[in-house]
């Protein structure tokens, strides 16, 4: 699979990174809430 637009790749990469960070934050909050 070739990605022609680096801008699109960046957006996907950034979105997935933010998603992962959000997941980590949620896990930390739920851990400290116990």
ROSE-4610 file (N, C-alpha, C; in Angstrom, 1 decimal, always signed):
// ROSE-4610
residu = [X/X/X/X/X/X/X/X/X/X/X/X/X/X/X/X/X/X/X/X/X/X/X/X/X/X/X/X/X/X/X/X/X/X/X/X/X/X/X/X/X/X/X/X/X/X/X/X/X/X/X/X/X/X/X/X/X/X/X/X/X/X/X/X/X/X/X/X/X/X/X/X/X/X/X/X/X/X/X/X/X/X/X/X/X/X/X/X/X/X/X/X/X/X/X/X/X/X/X/X/X/X]
num = [1/1/1/2/2/2/3/3/3/4/4/4/5/5/5/6/6/6/7/7/7/8/8/8/9/9/9/10/10/10/11/11/11/12/12/12/13/13/13/14/14/14/15/15/15/16/16/16/17/17/17/18/18/18/19/19/19/20/20/20/21/21/21/22/22/22/23/23/23/24/24/24/25/25/25/26/26/26/27/27/27/28/28/28/29/29/29/30/30/30/31/31/31/32/32/32/33/33/33/34/34/34]
x = [+0.8/+0.0/+0.9/+0.7/+1.5/+0.6/+1.2/+0.6/+1.2/+0.4/+0.9/+1.0/+0.1/+0.1/+0.7/+1.8/+2.5/+1.6/+0.9/+0.0/-1.0/-1.6/-2.6/-2.0/-0.8/-0.1/+0.1/+0.5/+0.7/-0.5/-1.6/-2.9/-3.3/-3.1/-3.4/-2.5/-1.2/-0.2/-0.5/-0.8/-1.1/-2.4/-3.4/-4.7/-4.5/-3.7/-3.5/-2.7/-1.7/-0.9/-1.7/-2.6/-3.4/-4.4/-4.9/-5.8/-5.1/-3.8/-3.1/-2.8/-2.5/-2.2/-3.5/-4.6/-5.9/-6.2/-5.9/-6.2/-5.3/-4.1/-3.2/-3.7/-4.1/-4.7/-5.9/-6.8/-8.0/-7.6/-6.6/-6.2/-5.6/-4.8/-4.2/-5.2/-6.2/-7.3/-8.1/-8.4/-9.2/-8.3/-7.0/-6.2/-6.1/-5.9/-5.8/-7.2/-8.2/-9.6/-10.0/-9.2/-9.5/-9.0]
y = [-1.2/+0.0/+1.3/+2.1/+3.3/+4.5/+5.3/+6.6/+7.7/+8.3/+9.4/+10.7/+10.9/+12.2/+12.1/+12.7/+12.6/+13.4/+14.4/+15.1/+14.2/+13.4/+12.4/+11.5/+11.0/+10.1/+10.7/+12.0/+12.7/+12.8/+13.1/+13.2/+11.9/+10.8/+9.5/+9.2/+9.4/+9.2/+10.0/+11.3/+12.1/+11.7/+11.3/+10.9/+9.7/+8.7/+7.4/+7.7/+8.6/+8.9/+9.5/+10.5/+11.1/+10.1/+9.2/+8.1/+7.3/+6.9/+6.1/+6.8/+8.1/+8.9/+9.1/+9.2/+9.3/+8.1/+6.9/+5.6/+5.5/+5.9/+5.8/+6.7/+7.9/+8.8/+8.2/+7.6/+7.0/+5.9/+5.1/+4.0/+4.5/+5.6/+6.1/+6.7/+7.3/+7.9/+6.8/+5.7/+4.7/+3.9/+3.9/+3.2/+4.0/+5.3/+6.2/+6.3/+6.0/+6.2/+5.0/+3.9/+2.7/+2.8]
z = [+0.0/+0.0/+0.0/-1.0/-1.1/-0.6/+0.2/+0.7/-0.1/-1.0/-1.8/-1.1/-0.2/+0.5/+1.9/+2.1/+3.5/+4.5/+4.0/+5.0/+5.6/+4.7/+5.2/+6.2/+5.9/+6.7/+8.1/+8.1/+9.3/+10.2/+9.5/+10.2/+10.9/+10.1/+10.7/+11.8/+11.7/+12.7/+14.0/+13.8/+14.9/+15.6/+14.9/+15.4/+16.3/+15.7/+16.5/+17.7/+17.6/+18.8/+19.9/+19.5/+20.5/+21.1/+20.3/+20.8/+21.8/+21.6/+22.5/+23.8/+23.7/+24.8/+25.7/+25.0/+25.7/+26.5/+25.8/+26.5/+27.7/+27.6/+28.8/+29.9/+29.6/+30.6/+31.3/+30.5/+31.1/+32.0/+31.6/+32.5/+33.8/+33.7/+34.9/+35.8/+35.3/+36.1/+36.8/+36.1/+36.6/+37.7/+37.5/+38.5/+39.8/+39.6/+40.8/+41.5/+40.8/+41.3/+42.2/+42.1/+42.8/+44.3]
